[in-house]
Amino acid sequence: MGLLFTARTFRLSRRGQLTDRYSNATAQLASEKQTERLAGIYALEHVMAESARDHGAVVDILAAFIRERRPLVDTGGDRIPEDSDGSDKAYKSAKAERFPADVQAALTVLGRRPRRPEQHGVDLRNSDLAGADLSRSYFPNLAVEFTVLSGADLSGAELTGLVANNAVLRDANLRNARLANAQLREVVGHGAALDGARLGAADFRNSGFIEISAEGADLRGAVMDYAVFDDSNMGKCDMREASLISTKLRHVNLSHARLTNANLSAAQIQQSNLLGADVRNADFDRVGMEGAVFYSILPEEEVAKNLTRTQVLQSFRDQTTILPPEPKNLPPGLRRAKSAKRFPGRPNS
């Protein structure tokens, strides 16, 4: 009986200590001194490590701290306005200032938190996280809709189930990040690095990713309809069974890409390099491939694989399209309507 009483007293005492530490740490987050805010962040990390019961509360407190310290400035519209030269104002200001140490500490603590069951992902929506370091962090189901992550480092991060619709990922580093099933609709991601990223079944609809590097990225089953990937390096990408309806892939390196069973209906691949790409059973209905390269006389270059007569006949092409010697005796390609705009030498969008 005495042992039971002692154990119960110990548990109550320990619980009381945790509650006091939690309360004191939370109060420190509101301090005007950065050193005290940092102390509060790390104190909450210790509480979270010791108490599974307080795990969710600590995660929510730290996420709220980040959102309050780095709110996305309200510009009166749904998206961050652009200057006349096309640069995001938030991106410009972020490059000129150092990312706050206390907010970075909170992100680091959340990114290395104990891996326990959670009811929802960390909520960092509507935040300015330009220049933040989330490399090799653990953020499954992270919510960053309408968040600015320009220049942020997310390389090697666990971001499966990421919800980032309407986010800004300009020049972000996502190399080797795990982003399966990510929601990336209407994202601005110009200049981002996605080399080796795992993006299976990700949703890129209506997004802009101009001048990106995504060599060797896994995009199997991704939905990329109406997105723009002009002037990019997507060599060796795995895009089997991806949906690329009306996608703009102009001036893109698609050499050795795997496009088996991909749907490229009405896609634009003008002046792109498809040497060594596998297009077996890909849908080329109304594909614009003026100036696209499928064949080279150089022995070290591989010809596009499994390109069929039917695929070629379904597409728009002209004398600048470089096709393999086979199939032979092809009739002229599909003709564009006279009102249709010709593909410019260098796309603007």
C-alpha positions, 0 to 999 in steps of 0.5 A, a space after each residue: 500500500 505504501 509503495 502504491 502511494 509513493 508511486 502515485 505521489 511521484 507521478 503527480 509530482 513529476 506531472 506538476 514539474 512538467 506543467 510548471 516547466 511547460 508554463 514557464 517555457 511558454 511564457 518565455 516565448 513572449 519575451 522581448 529578449 531573443 535569448 529568453 525566447 531561445 531558452 523557452 524553445 529548448 525548454 519546450 523541446 525537453 518537455 516534448 521529449 519527456 512527455 508524449 502526453 504534451 507532444 501535440 501541445 508543444 508542436 502546436 505552440 512552436 508552430 504558432 510561435 513561428 507563424 506569429 514571428 514570421 507572418 506573411 505580410 498582407 498585401 490585399 490579395 491572395 498572392 504576393 504581388 510582383 514587381 515590374 521585373 517579375 521578382 517577389 517583394 518578399 523574396 527580395 527582402 528575405 535575401 537582404 536580411 538574416 533569418 531570425 535565430 529564434 524562428 530557426 531554432 523553433 523550426 529545428 526543434 520541430 524538425 527533429 521532434 520524436 516520431 510519434 503518432 500525430 493527429 495532423 501535420 505541423 501548420 505553418 501556413 501563411 508564413 514568411 520562411 524565405 531563407 529558412 533551413 529545414 534540411 534533413 528535417 522531419 515534417 510529414 504532412 507539413 502545411 505551408 499553403 500561401 507560405 514563402 519558402 524562397 531560397 529555403 533549404 529543404 534538401 533531404 527532408 521528409 515531406 511526404 504529404 506536403 500541402 504547399 498549394 499557392 506557396 512560393 518556392 523560388 530558388 528553394 533547395 529540395 534535392 533528395 527530399 521525400 515529397 510523395 503525394 505532395 500538393 503543389 498546385 499553383 506554386 511559384 517555383 522558378 529556379 528551384 532544385 529538385 534533383 533526386 527528389 521523390 515526387 511520386 503522385 505529387 500534384 503540380 497543376 497550374 504551377 510555374 517551375 521555370 529554369 529548375 534542375 530536377 535531374 533524376 527526380 522521381 515523378 511517377 504518377 505525378 499530375 502536372 497538367 497546365 504547369 510550366 517547366 520551361 528552360 529546365 533540366 529534367 534529364 533522367 526523370 522518371 515520369 512513368 504514368 504521369 499526367 502532362 496534359 497541356 504542360 509546357 516543357 519548352 527548351 527542356 532537357 528530357 534526355 533519358 527521361 522515362 515517359 512510359 504510359 505518360 499522358 502528354 495530350 496537348 503538351 508543348 515540348 518545342 525545342 526540347 531534348 528527348 535523346 534516349 527518352 523512353 516514350 513507350 505508349 505515351 499519349 502524343 495527341 496534339 503534342 507541340 514538338 516543333 524543334 524537338 530533338 529525338 535523334 542524333 547522328 552522333 554515335 555517343 547519343 541515344 535515339 529516343 526509344 519506342 517512338 511510333 508512327 502513330 505518336 508522330 502523326 498525332 503531333 504538331 511538328 515541322 522541318 525543325 523537328 529531328 526524328 529518327 530515320 524510322 518511321 519512314 515516309 511520314 506525311 506532314 504533321 498536324 497543321 495549326 490554325 492560322 490564328 494560332 500563335 507560333 512558338 517563339 524562339 524563347 518562351 516568356 512564360 
